[in-house]
């Protein structure tokens, strides 16, 4: 990302209306959306093929946790935001200190959190 390019946000969310709202909020704030992706396998493949600056990840995609993707993105040092209805105590210990936004959330909260994660070019 440069000063001339918009920040690219990788979106993983399986609920159609939630994904649509996230996408609308990000676009309105000037971000470029990569996704949304709705399954773990598609998300992992896309995360390896696409270019992005930050990721928002719904932790549970129709009963399938995205923990392998979280681990991979952390290893690659990609800033990420977990989107979940789960309490911190319900998360694996290695993820408890990660930035998290509790569902339901509004677009202002989402954009504020994204801004805090993305380094200014």
N, C-alpha and C positions, 0 to 999 in steps of 0.2 A: 504494500500500500504506500502510495506517495501522496503528497499534498494535492495532486491533481486527480487521483483515483479515489472513488468512494470505498469505504471499508466494506469488505465482503463478509457476510455473516452466514455460516453454515447452520441450517435449521433442521433439527430432527424432532418431529412431532407427528403422532399418528391420528390425533383427533382433528378432523377436517376443519371445523369451525375455529378451533384454537390455532391451528396452523395458518389459516386465512387471516386471523386477527394479528398474529405475530408478523406475518408477511406485510400486511397493511401498515402496521405500526413502524416497522423497520424502514419500509420504502418512504413513508411520510417523513421520517427523520433523516433521510438521505443515504441510507445504507443500501447496498446491493445484496439481494438474498440469493443464497445458493441452497436450493431445495424448495420446499421441504421434503425430507425423506421420511418414510413411514415404517420401515422395517430395519432390523439390525443389520442384516446382510447387505441390503442396498446402501445403508448409511456407511458401513465400513468400506465398501467398494468406492462409493462416491468420495469419501474422505481421503482416499488414497489418490484419486484422479483429479479432484477439483482443487482450485486455489481459493483459500479463504484466510481471513485474519482472526476470526473468533468463532466459537461455536455455541449454540444453545441446544441443549439436549434434554428432551423428555426422557426420564429414566426408565419408564415402563411403556413398551410398545406392544399393546395387546398381550400382556402377560410375559413378554420377553424383555429382560433387563438389558440395558445398553452398557453394562459394566466393561465388556471387552473394548468397546469403542472409547469409553472414558479413559481406560488405561492406556490405550494407544495414543490418544490425543495428548495425554499428560506426558507420555514418553517423548512425544514430538514437541513438547512445550507450547502447545496451542492453548491460548486463553479460552476458558469455557465457563458456561453458566448452566447449572443444573436446574431444570424446571420440573418440579415435582409436588405432589400432594403429600408425600411421605415426610414424617418427622425426621429430624437429624439422627435421632437414636435408631431409626429403622434402616439407615444407610450403612453399608460396610464402613468400618472404621477408617479406612484409607481415603474415603471420600467426604468424611464429615466436616473437614475444614475448607472444602471447595466452595466457591461462590454458588449460592443457591437462591432461587426465587420460588416461593411457595405458591402453588395454584390454589385458588384463582388469583391472578395478578392483573394489573392494568398496564396499558402501554407506556405510561410515564415511568413506572417502576422498571419495566423492561429496558427502555432506552437509557435510563440512568445507570443501570447495572452494566449494560454493554459499553457505555462511555467510560466507565471506571476500569474496564478490562482491556481496552484497546489503546495501545500507545499512540500518541500523537506523532505523526510523521513530520 
